[in-house]
Every structure is written in structure tokens, then in C-alpha cells.
Amino acid sequence: MTRKVLLVSSSQSLDKAELAIQACAQLISDNFLVMLERDQIEALTALGLTLPSGATEFDGSSVELAIVLGGDGSILRAAEILRGTGSPILGINAGHVGFMAEAESGNLIAALEAVAQQKYEVRDRLALEVVVTTDGQESYRSWALNEVTVEKSARERMLEVVIEIDSRPVSSFGCDGVLVATPTGSTAYAFSAGGPVIWPNVEALMMIPLSAHALFARPLVVGPQTQLAIEVLRRSPGSGVLWCDGRRTFDLGPGSRVEVRQSSEPVPMVVLEDEPFADRIVKKFSLPVTGWRGPDSAK
């Protein structure tokens, strides 16, 4: 049976495009059928590169996994492409921070060899389901791996909202928006908004008011079965906009209600080795640890 993989690459620059060609060649030599989306093939062609024989356009068929060469944005793109298929994603960082990536581009060959030898595990990441209702009628439904945000649509007008947890109101305030994040998303937008870093093995949801004019505007961390809601008040001077992972959007008028809960469909991710998450934080954020002696230092 032919093993098929989807290759998702950020191919805007020549060096990243050449990395994609290298990955294609390696995978094909390991007897994989490599598939790419049409726009990626066109981007490679525009840079004067030619796909190796054995690579073809993605036709939507089932793949063993997606291999992503890029940053976290490219991983979110792959998650969008493969939503509903159950195929896992292996991120190989060719971007900047690449917090969701499992390997760095300098270790590309070793990562691909591990895939060829099936020396990897698959672990699920919690995802969000979001439903928007307007005048009691469902008007939009989507999902997110990192975060769902409700933001004001005009810079000069504040958004008036009330937040709800498990069908009970918690607080109302004027703000720039409200963010609901997963543990995976805790190192993304939520981190920049002042939220805590949550370890990937913790099942939890986080809600963070954005620039709220309120006494109580702290991040809230709740259990995975909790239902969160954000209502745009009818008196709100401005309208809002919903963003899912910064990729899918929907306009919110006064009176809109946004309900967010854990999705029944997680996002499977490939794990190559059990690197401690603390080590990943130190490495990705370049945190100072000079002087650390460790638990065995007294022996």
C-alpha cells in the first residue's frame, strides 16, 4: 500500500522553497507519494524550481500525516486542510519561534527518517468549537486549535460585552475584545495578552479580556467541560468581529452571542521525542537559566 503524505510549506522565499524540494526528494526516496496544494506548487514554480517526479497535487484523499515546513501559521493551515480526516501533523520549524513545531529545519532529514521508520507517536491537542447565534438563530459555526477571539471592528469604538461561564453571567465591561484559548494557544495570542502558559497535557480552557475597562478583568482558567459565552450587548457603541485562529472570521453585530466549548474532535499532532515542555519554553523564548544546579546537585 502506498504511503501518502501532505507537504505544507511556507514557500515565499527561495531558501524555504528549496527546503520543501529537499523534503520532497527525501520522502520520495523513502517510497512516499508526496502531495502539495496547487498554490504551493505554483509558488515553487514561480521561483524557478521543479517538483521531483513522485510529487503531485493534493486531491483531498486520505494521507498518513501532514509534514509542515514553516512556523505556527503553517501548522494552523495544515490543521485547517486536514480537519475531519484524523490525519496527524508533524511541524518542522522553518519560521521564527515555531512553538508548535516538533523539530527544527536543521534536523529535517532525521525527522523524515523517523517518519519513514514510523518511529513517532500521535497525541491529541484539545480544540475549540464555536457557535454564533443572532436573535436566537445559529448564524455561524467554526473551530479553533489556538484561540477564538471576539474583537472590536473599529478602532475608535469600544465593544460592550458580558462574559458567561456555564450559563451564569460573570462580568460586563467595555473592551477591545475577549479571547478564549486552548493550552496549545497559551503560547500564542493569549501569551501576548498576559495569559498564563498552560502545559499541553493539561486539559483546560482560558478566557482573557483584552484591554477591558473593568475592575475584574483577569484571565480565567476553567475545566475542559466548561461552556464559555461572550455576548455583544445591544447597547454596544461598536460592532465586533470573530476570529478563529486568525484564519476564519465572522462579523458580529450588537446582540450577537458567541458560545465556545471543547470540540469533540481534537487535533492529532506527531511527537518524535518526549522533550520536557519546560525545555521547550526555555529554548523558544531564550530564557536565562544560568546558575541552575538541579535536584541532583547536592549528591
TIVO-792817 format. One record per residue (C-alpha): x negated, y, z negated; residue in one letter. Coordinates in steps of 0.5 Angstrom, whole numbers, plus 500, padded with zeros to 3 digits. Example, Ala and Ser with C-alpha at 12.3 -4.5 7.8 and 13.67 -1.06 7.14 Angstrom:
residues 2
+-----+-----+-----+----+
:   u :   v :   w : aa :
+-----+-----+-----+----+
: 475 : 491 : 484 :  a :
: 473 : 498 : 486 :  s :
+-----+-----+-----+----+
//
This chain:
residues 299
+-----+-----+-----+----+
:   u :   v :   w : aa :
+-----+-----+-----+----+
: 500 : 500 : 500 :  m :
: 497 : 507 : 502 :  t :
: 496 : 511 : 496 :  r :
: 498 : 518 : 498 :  k :
: 496 : 525 : 494 :  v :
: 499 : 532 : 495 :  l :
: 493 : 537 : 495 :  l :
: 495 : 544 : 493 :  v :
: 489 : 549 : 494 :  s :
: 488 : 557 : 493 :  s :
: 485 : 558 : 500 :  s :
: 485 : 565 : 501 :  q :
: 477 : 565 : 500 :  s :
: 472 : 561 : 504 :  l :
: 469 : 558 : 498 :  d :
: 476 : 556 : 495 :  k :
: 478 : 553 : 502 :  a :
: 471 : 549 : 503 :  e :
: 472 : 546 : 496 :  l :
: 479 : 544 : 499 :  a :
: 476 : 541 : 505 :  i :
: 471 : 537 : 501 :  q :
: 476 : 534 : 496 :  a :
: 480 : 532 : 503 :  c :
: 474 : 529 : 505 :  a :
: 472 : 525 : 499 :  q :
: 479 : 523 : 498 :  l :
: 480 : 520 : 505 :  i :
: 473 : 516 : 504 :  s :
: 477 : 513 : 498 :  d :
: 483 : 511 : 503 :  n :
: 488 : 516 : 500 :  f :
: 493 : 519 : 505 :  l :
: 492 : 527 : 503 :  v :
: 498 : 531 : 505 :  m :
: 498 : 539 : 504 :  l :
: 503 : 544 : 505 :  e :
: 504 : 548 : 512 :  r :
: 502 : 554 : 509 :  d :
: 496 : 551 : 506 :  q :
: 494 : 548 : 513 :  i :
: 495 : 555 : 516 :  e :
: 490 : 558 : 511 :  a :
: 485 : 553 : 512 :  l :
: 485 : 554 : 520 :  t :
: 485 : 562 : 519 :  a :
: 479 : 561 : 516 :  l :
: 476 : 557 : 522 :  g :
: 476 : 550 : 518 :  l :
: 479 : 544 : 521 :  t :
: 482 : 539 : 516 :  l :
: 479 : 532 : 516 :  p :
: 482 : 526 : 520 :  s :
: 487 : 523 : 515 :  g :
: 490 : 529 : 512 :  a :
: 497 : 531 : 514 :  t :
: 502 : 536 : 513 :  e :
: 506 : 534 : 507 :  f :
: 513 : 531 : 509 :  d :
: 516 : 531 : 502 :  g :
: 515 : 524 : 501 :  s :
: 513 : 521 : 494 :  s :
: 506 : 522 : 492 :  v :
: 502 : 518 : 487 :  e :
: 500 : 525 : 484 :  l :
: 498 : 532 : 486 :  a :
: 491 : 535 : 486 :  i :
: 491 : 542 : 485 :  v :
: 484 : 546 : 486 :  l :
: 486 : 553 : 483 :  g :
: 488 : 557 : 477 :  g :
: 494 : 556 : 473 :  d :
: 498 : 559 : 478 :  g :
: 497 : 554 : 483 :  s :
: 499 : 549 : 478 :  i :
: 505 : 552 : 477 :  l :
: 506 : 552 : 484 :  r :
: 505 : 544 : 484 :  a :
: 510 : 543 : 479 :  a :
: 515 : 547 : 483 :  e :
: 514 : 543 : 489 :  i :
: 514 : 536 : 485 :  l :
: 520 : 538 : 481 :  r :
: 524 : 532 : 480 :  g :
: 519 : 527 : 483 :  t :
: 516 : 525 : 477 :  g :
: 509 : 525 : 480 :  s :
: 504 : 528 : 475 :  p :
: 499 : 534 : 477 :  i :
: 491 : 534 : 476 :  l :
: 489 : 541 : 475 :  g :
: 482 : 542 : 477 :  i :
: 480 : 550 : 476 :  n :
: 477 : 554 : 481 :  a :
: 480 : 560 : 479 :  g :
: 479 : 564 : 473 :  h :
: 481 : 562 : 466 :  v :
: 485 : 556 : 468 :  g :
: 487 : 554 : 461 :  f :
: 492 : 548 : 464 :  m :
: 486 : 545 : 468 :  a :
: 483 : 538 : 466 :  e :
: 477 : 539 : 470 :  a :
: 472 : 545 : 473 :  e :
: 471 : 545 : 480 :  s :
: 463 : 543 : 479 :  g :
: 466 : 537 : 477 :  n :
: 470 : 536 : 483 :  l :
: 467 : 529 : 485 :  i :
: 467 : 526 : 478 :  a :
: 475 : 528 : 477 :  a :
: 476 : 525 : 484 :  l :
: 473 : 519 : 483 :  e :
: 477 : 518 : 476 :  a :
: 483 : 518 : 480 :  v :
: 481 : 513 : 486 :  a :
: 479 : 508 : 480 :  q :
: 486 : 510 : 476 :  q :
: 482 : 512 : 470 :  k :
: 487 : 517 : 468 :  y :
: 493 : 518 : 463 :  e :
: 499 : 521 : 464 :  v :
: 502 : 526 : 459 :  r :
: 509 : 530 : 459 :  d :
: 509 : 537 : 458 :  r :
: 515 : 540 : 455 :  l :
: 519 : 544 : 460 :  a :
: 525 : 549 : 459 :  l :
: 532 : 549 : 462 :  e :
: 535 : 556 : 463 :  v :
: 542 : 558 : 465 :  v :
: 545 : 564 : 466 :  v :
: 552 : 566 : 465 :  t :
: 556 : 572 : 467 :  t :
: 563 : 573 : 465 :  d :
: 563 : 566 : 462 :  g :
: 561 : 563 : 469 :  q :
: 555 : 560 : 471 :  e :
: 551 : 564 : 476 :  s :
: 544 : 562 : 476 :  y :
: 540 : 555 : 473 :  r :
: 533 : 554 : 473 :  s :
: 527 : 551 : 469 :  w :
: 520 : 553 : 467 :  a :
: 514 : 550 : 465 :  l :
: 510 : 556 : 461 :  n :
: 516 : 561 : 460 :  e :
: 522 : 564 : 461 :  v :
: 523 : 572 : 461 :  t :
: 528 : 577 : 460 :  v :
: 525 : 584 : 462 :  e :
: 528 : 591 : 464 :  k :
: 528 : 592 : 471 :  s :
: 527 : 600 : 471 :  a :
: 521 : 603 : 467 :  r :
: 525 : 609 : 465 :  e :
: 531 : 605 : 462 :  r :
: 531 : 600 : 455 :  m :
: 534 : 594 : 455 :  l :
: 539 : 593 : 450 :  e :
: 540 : 585 : 448 :  v :
: 542 : 581 : 442 :  v :
: 538 : 574 : 441 :  i :
: 541 : 568 : 438 :  e :
: 539 : 561 : 435 :  i :
: 543 : 555 : 435 :  d :
: 550 : 559 : 436 :  s :
: 548 : 564 : 431 :  r :
: 546 : 572 : 432 :  p :
: 539 : 574 : 429 :  v :
: 538 : 581 : 431 :  s :
: 540 : 586 : 436 :  s :
: 535 : 591 : 439 :  f :
: 532 : 596 : 445 :  g :
: 526 : 593 : 448 :  c :
: 522 : 592 : 454 :  d :
: 524 : 584 : 454 :  g :
: 525 : 578 : 451 :  v :
: 520 : 572 : 452 :  l :
: 521 : 564 : 451 :  v :
: 515 : 560 : 452 :  a :
: 513 : 553 : 451 :  t :
: 507 : 550 : 448 :  p :
: 504 : 550 : 455 :  t :
: 506 : 557 : 456 :  g :
: 503 : 559 : 449 :  s :
: 496 : 561 : 452 :  t :
: 499 : 565 : 458 :  a :
: 504 : 571 : 458 :  y :
: 506 : 569 : 450 :  a :
: 499 : 570 : 448 :  f :
: 498 : 577 : 451 :  s :
: 505 : 579 : 448 :  a :
: 502 : 577 : 441 :  g :
: 505 : 570 : 440 :  g :
: 501 : 564 : 437 :  p :
: 497 : 559 : 440 :  v :
: 501 : 552 : 440 :  i :
: 497 : 546 : 441 :  w :
: 500 : 542 : 447 :  p :
: 502 : 536 : 442 :  n :
: 507 : 540 : 438 :  v :
: 514 : 540 : 441 :  e :
: 517 : 547 : 439 :  a :
: 520 : 553 : 443 :  l :
: 517 : 560 : 442 :  m :
: 521 : 567 : 442 :  m :
: 518 : 573 : 443 :  i :
: 521 : 580 : 443 :  p :
: 517 : 585 : 448 :  l :
: 516 : 592 : 445 :  s :
: 522 : 592 : 441 :  a :
: 525 : 598 : 437 :  h :
: 526 : 594 : 431 :  a :
: 524 : 592 : 424 :  l :
: 525 : 585 : 425 :  f :
: 521 : 583 : 432 :  a :
: 516 : 578 : 430 :  r :
: 515 : 571 : 434 :  p :
: 520 : 566 : 432 :  l :
: 517 : 558 : 433 :  v :
: 523 : 553 : 433 :  v :
: 524 : 546 : 434 :  g :
: 525 : 543 : 441 :  p :
: 532 : 541 : 440 :  q :
: 534 : 549 : 438 :  t :
: 538 : 553 : 443 :  q :
: 536 : 560 : 444 :  l :
: 540 : 565 : 448 :  a :
: 539 : 572 : 450 :  i :
: 545 : 577 : 451 :  e :
: 544 : 583 : 455 :  v :
: 549 : 588 : 451 :  l :
: 554 : 591 : 456 :  r :
: 552 : 598 : 453 :  r :
: 545 : 597 : 455 :  s :
: 543 : 603 : 459 :  p :
: 539 : 599 : 464 :  g :
: 540 : 592 : 467 :  s :
: 535 : 586 : 467 :  g :
: 531 : 581 : 471 :  v :
: 530 : 574 : 469 :  l :
: 523 : 571 : 471 :  w :
: 522 : 563 : 470 :  c :
: 514 : 562 : 470 :  d :
: 513 : 569 : 474 :  g :
: 516 : 565 : 480 :  r :
: 523 : 565 : 480 :  r :
: 527 : 571 : 479 :  t :
: 535 : 573 : 478 :  f :
: 538 : 580 : 477 :  d :
: 541 : 581 : 470 :  l :
: 547 : 586 : 469 :  g :
: 550 : 588 : 463 :  p :
: 554 : 583 : 459 :  g :
: 549 : 577 : 462 :  s :
: 548 : 571 : 458 :  r :
: 541 : 567 : 458 :  v :
: 541 : 560 : 455 :  e :
: 534 : 557 : 454 :  v :
: 533 : 550 : 451 :  r :
: 528 : 544 : 452 :  q :
: 529 : 541 : 459 :  s :
: 531 : 533 : 459 :  s :
: 525 : 533 : 465 :  e :
: 518 : 534 : 462 :  p :
: 512 : 536 : 467 :  v :
: 507 : 530 : 467 :  p :
: 500 : 532 : 467 :  m :
: 494 : 528 : 469 :  v :
: 489 : 527 : 463 :  v :
: 482 : 525 : 464 :  l :
: 479 : 525 : 457 :  e :
: 481 : 527 : 450 :  d :
: 478 : 533 : 449 :  e :
: 480 : 537 : 443 :  p :
: 484 : 542 : 444 :  f :
: 480 : 547 : 439 :  a :
: 474 : 546 : 444 :  d :
: 478 : 548 : 450 :  r :
: 480 : 554 : 446 :  i :
: 473 : 556 : 445 :  v :
: 471 : 554 : 452 :  k :
: 476 : 558 : 456 :  k :
: 476 : 564 : 451 :  f :
: 469 : 564 : 450 :  s :
: 470 : 565 : 442 :  l :
: 464 : 565 : 438 :  p :
: 462 : 559 : 433 :  v :
: 455 : 561 : 432 :  t :
: 454 : 558 : 424 :  g :
: 459 : 553 : 424 :  w :
: 456 : 547 : 420 :  r :
: 461 : 542 : 421 :  g :
: 464 : 537 : 416 :  p :
: 458 : 532 : 416 :  d :
: 453 : 538 : 415 :  s :
: 452 : 536 : 407 :  a :
: 451 : 529 : 408 :  k :
+-----+-----+-----+----+
//
